[in-house]
Amino acid sequence: MDYNSKIARNVASIPRSGIRDFFELVQGRDDVISLGVGEPDFVTPWHIREAAIYSLEKGQTTYTSNLGLLSLRKSIAKYVSNFFHVDYDPAKEVLVTVGVSEAIDIALRALINPGDEVIYHEPCYVSYSPSIVMAHGVAVPVVTTKEHGFSLKPEAVAAAITPKTRVIMLNFPTNPTGACASREDLEGIAKLAVEHDLIVMTDEIYSELRYDDSDPHISIATMPGMQERTILLHGFSKAFAMTGFRLGYACAPQPIIEAMMKIHQYSMLCASIMSQNAAIEALEHGTPSMLEMKRSYHQRRDFLVRRLNEIGLDCHLPGGAFYVFPDIRSTGLSSKEFAMKLLEAESVACVPGDAFGPSGEGFLRCCYATAFDDIRTATDKIERFVKSL
Ligand code: PLP
């Protein structure tokens, strides 16, 4: 059978995730220190795990409403109001999804007609461009650079807008660079969205993980004229260390939630009820444990950035998330060569920057959601490797 002719062209055209490809090489090797996969090293706080266990104990093993448990949507609306300062109606404007991953997919499918253009900033999370293509849209990356701290400038967005532009996708703090958006830049982008009547999808999954208290997280949804045209995406995987629970949510005007819900209803039906019960506990009582993890990430970030700069790998200080993105061009190696040789020579795994789009070439993503001692050992090994070149 010629399977190539059987696979849909848009699916055949997208590459597998560069992160997964790289980590298949590492699977089953106990000797490797991984600064690779973007996953907290913390186990989900016990009281949140307990809530999932109680859910099972009480026999809560059923489907929920397609939108998600109303009690969870109420907790989400309260949390979003306190944290992001934007109000949503839990009955109609909140949809609980299977991770932010599903929310990205169904938001794009709900909005895009074939050929519509979606602007996003790059280097970016690996799923953005493939999700746009799978929704039959056209991916329009806007390159961000180290020189500007990987920030997204409104002028660059303006230059990418065409009559076919439908959506702008944002992700601040950014995976893989840790970049955050300034109020001024967000205001400029919001103005463009209003002028050109565009929808903004904003993936704020790392929003709690901002380390400069004098520069708190701002959502574009709070800016004038924006709530009616913004889909705010958030979830539990990162700040609450709940990757395996597979839970996220979208907040948006009712007609957009309704359209997303139709896709969700026919593809997922609903998110797992055990996870939803755990998520209520996370939102209602999880902030102290979340802040404790954040303090630890903060220390690790400062250590890792200092060490990489000492080693001679120029590294900006990222304002958020749990990634650093050092520049490895001074070594003369490509991102892939650097990552492969580092793995071979020192058994340290980092992700080549080009996994996050062509503009990530020349960089390396190191995740510091890894035990402090491992980060210390990994940096010593990186130092020895760089000296050996
Ligand atoms: N969005 C960004 C920017 C991410 O970095 C990730 C995971 O790494 C996701 C979404 C996926 O999150 P979830 O586990 O909620 O599907």
Residues whose N, C-alpha, C, O or C-beta is under 5 A from the ligand:
A	BS01	PLP	G38 V98 G99 V100 S101 Y125 N171 N175 D203 I205 G235 S237 T243 L247 G248
